[in-house]
Amino acid sequence: MSKVDIKKAWVRESKFGDWFLNTDTWLIHVLRRALDDLEKLIPEDKPKRFHTILDIGSGFGHSLIELDNRFSPNTIIGLDVDPDVVDKAGSNGQKCQANIEFLINNAAEIDLPDNSVDMIFCHQTFHHIVDQDSAIKEFHRVLKPDGCLLFAESCRRYIHSTVIRVLFRHPMHVQKTDLEYLQLLEKAGFDVVEKQLSRPFLWWSREDLGLWETLTGRVEDPDSREETLINGVLYKSPQ
């Protein structure tokens, strides 16, 4: 992929962001917490093991280890637009039982065949993608019929907050609310089922880092607040 293509496809993270994504805080309080939530949302009648998993934005490779341990895949494909991903994630990939492949690719133009993966894991990556419409269509295309998308994303309210604007880098014009993300997913052909969704209102995702709730004991009304996070388990309809 050319430098021009990369610039159009993705906003490079800040130096602080790169540092944070390689900390125990990220691993324990963000990545593992999201996966714990997503696992609970998988319906009882659906498979819990996935032969081939596509990890969107594999970064430093912490997600590779988590996916390997939780879902026992034969193959995990770590997709990332950053050409340095092999160097960043290689050591974590070597800790996995699954075969690890790296794909340096724009998520809006995934270089994989139709109906080729059993699961897609997209965690805190989608808000970095500029062409979100094309990316979600690509997710749907490469998933097998009845394939599973684990989608865990920060919403517009969080990304537009002052702290996040200062410390991280994102394409601000494409950020969406939880409802807008669900509309995008449904339009692409995914089955959106409310009982397979979660909207965790975690302290670190709020503008004041939960200070107002700590001091007052009051929580924003879930029926009226703008959400900060959306987690969902979504399936491609069987053909």
C-alpha positions in Angstrom: 0.0 0.0 0.0 1.3 3.4 -0.9 1.9 6.2 1.6 -1.0 8.1 0.0 -3.3 5.2 0.5 -2.4 4.9 4.1 -3.0 8.6 4.8 -6.5 8.3 3.3 -7.3 5.0 5.1 -6.2 5.7 8.6 -5.1 8.3 11.1 -1.8 7.4 12.8 -2.0 7.2 16.5 -0.1 9.7 18.7 3.1 8.7 20.5 1.2 8.7 23.8 -1.4 6.5 22.2 1.2 4.0 20.9 2.7 3.9 24.4 -0.7 3.4 26.1 -1.7 0.6 23.8 1.3 -1.4 25.0 0.5 -1.0 28.8 -1.1 -3.4 31.3 -3.8 -0.8 31.8 -4.9 -1.2 28.2 -4.6 -5.0 28.3 -6.5 -5.5 31.6 -9.0 -2.6 31.7 -9.8 -2.2 28.0 -9.0 -5.3 25.9 -9.8 -8.1 28.4 -12.8 -6.3 29.8 -14.3 -5.9 26.3 -13.6 -9.5 25.5 -15.2 -10.7 28.8 -18.3 -8.7 27.9 -18.4 -9.9 24.3 -18.0 -13.6 25.3 -21.1 -13.3 27.5 -23.1 -11.9 24.6 -22.5 -14.9 22.3 -25.8 -16.8 22.2 -25.9 -20.3 23.7 -26.8 -21.9 20.4 -23.9 -20.4 18.5 -20.3 -21.9 18.2 -17.8 -20.8 20.8 -14.8 -22.0 18.7 -13.8 -20.3 15.4 -11.5 -21.9 12.8 -10.2 -18.7 11.3 -10.3 -15.3 13.0 -9.5 -11.9 11.4 -8.2 -9.4 13.9 -8.8 -5.9 12.6 -6.0 -3.5 13.8 -3.9 -6.1 15.6 -1.4 -3.5 16.7 1.1 -4.8 19.3 -0.5 -8.3 19.2 -2.0 -8.4 22.7 -5.4 -9.3 21.1 -3.8 -12.2 19.2 -2.9 -13.9 22.5 -6.4 -13.2 24.0 -8.2 -14.6 20.9 -6.0 -17.6 20.8 -6.7 -18.5 24.5 -10.4 -17.8 24.4 -11.5 -19.3 21.0 -8.8 -21.9 20.1 -8.6 -21.0 16.4 -6.5 -22.7 13.8 -5.5 -19.4 12.2 -5.5 -15.8 13.3 -5.0 -13.2 10.6 -3.7 -9.9 12.1 -4.7 -7.1 9.8 -3.2 -3.7 10.3 -2.5 -0.8 8.0 0.7 0.0 9.8 3.6 -1.7 7.9 5.5 -1.9 11.2 2.9 -4.3 12.7 5.0 -7.5 12.1 7.8 -6.0 14.2 5.4 -4.7 16.8 3.3 -7.9 17.2 5.7 -10.6 16.2 6.8 -11.6 19.7 3.2 -11.9 20.9 2.2 -13.8 17.8 4.9 -16.4 18.7 3.2 -17.1 22.0 0.0 -18.3 20.3 -0.9 -21.9 19.6 -2.7 -20.8 16.4 -1.0 -20.1 13.1 -0.5 -16.4 13.0 -0.5 -14.5 9.7 -0.1 -10.8 9.2 -1.9 -8.8 6.5 -0.7 -5.2 5.9 -4.0 -3.9 4.5 -6.6 -1.2 4.5 -9.7 -2.5 6.3 -11.8 -0.8 3.6 -10.2 -3.0 1.0 -9.4 -6.4 2.6 -7.2 -8.6 0.5 -9.1 -11.9 1.4 -11.6 -13.9 -0.5 -15.4 -13.7 0.0 -16.7 -15.9 2.8 -13.3 -16.8 4.1 -13.2 -16.2 7.9 -15.3 -17.5 10.7 -15.0 -14.5 13.1 -13.9 -10.9 12.8 -12.7 -9.1 16.0 -12.8 -5.4 15.7 -11.9 -3.7 19.1 -11.2 0.0 19.4 -10.0 0.1 15.8 -13.1 1.2 13.8 -12.9 4.8 15.0 -9.5 5.1 13.4 -10.8 4.1 9.9 -11.7 6.9 7.6 -13.9 5.0 5.1 -16.1 3.3 7.6 -18.9 2.5 5.1 -16.5 0.5 2.9 -14.8 -1.2 5.9 -18.1 -2.6 7.3 -19.1 -3.9 3.8 -15.7 -5.6 3.6 -16.3 -7.2 7.1 -19.6 -8.6 5.8 -18.0 -9.8 2.5 -15.1 -11.8 4.0 -17.2 -13.4 6.8 -18.7 -16.8 6.1 -22.5 -17.2 6.2 -23.4 -17.3 9.9 -20.0 -15.8 10.7 -19.5 -13.7 13.8 -18.4 -10.1 14.2 -17.2 -9.1 17.7 -17.5 -5.3 17.6 -16.3 -3.2 20.5 -16.1 0.5 19.8 -15.7 3.9 21.4 -18.6 6.3 20.4 -18.5 9.9 19.3 -19.1 11.3 22.8 -15.9 9.7 24.1 -13.7 10.4 21.0 -14.8 14.1 21.0 -14.0 14.6 24.7 -11.2 17.0 25.5 -8.9 14.5 27.2 -9.1 12.1 24.1 -8.6 15.0 21.7 -5.4 16.1 23.5 -3.8 12.7 24.0 -4.9 10.7 20.9 -5.4 11.1 17.2 -8.6 10.2 15.3 -10.5 11.2 12.1 -13.0 13.3 14.0 -15.5 13.8 11.2 -16.4 10.1 11.0 -17.2 9.5 14.7 -20.6 8.0 15.4 -23.0 7.4 18.2 -23.9 3.9 19.3 -27.1 4.0 17.3 -25.4 5.3 14.2 -22.9 2.4 14.4 -25.7 -0.1 14.7 -27.5 1.5 11.7 -24.2 1.1 9.7 -23.9 -2.5 10.7 -27.5 -3.3 9.9 -27.3 -1.6 6.6 -24.3 -3.7 5.7 -26.4 -6.9 6.3 -25.5 -7.8 9.9 -28.3 -9.1 12.2 -28.5 -6.6 15.0 -30.1 -8.2 18.1 -30.5 -6.1 21.2 -29.8 -8.9 23.7 -26.4 -9.3 22.0 -25.4 -5.7 22.6 -23.9 -4.0 25.6 -23.3 -0.3 26.3 -20.8 -0.2 29.2 -20.6 3.3 30.7 -17.1 2.8 32.2 -15.4 5.5 34.2 -12.5 5.9 31.8 -14.9 6.5 28.9 -16.4 9.6 30.5 -15.4 13.2 30.0 -14.7 13.7 33.8 -13.3 10.1 34.2 -16.2 9.3 36.5 -15.5 12.1 39.0 -19.1 13.5 39.1 -20.5 10.0 39.9 -17.8 9.4 42.6 -18.6 12.7 44.3 -22.4 12.7 44.0 -23.2 9.0 43.8 -25.5 9.8 40.8 -25.3 8.0 37.5 -26.5 9.4 34.2 -29.9 8.0 33.1 -29.2 5.2 30.5 -32.4 6.2 28.7 -31.3 9.7 28.0 -27.5 9.8 28.0 -25.4 9.7 24.9 -23.4 6.5 25.2 -19.6 6.3 25.2 -19.1 2.6 24.3 -20.9 0.0 22.3 -20.1 -3.8 22.3 -21.9 -6.2 20.1 -21.9 -9.7 18.8 -23.4 -9.7 15.3 -23.9 -12.4 12.7 -23.9 -12.5 9.0 -27.2 -14.1 7.9 -26.9 -17.7 6.7 -27.3 -18.0 2.9 
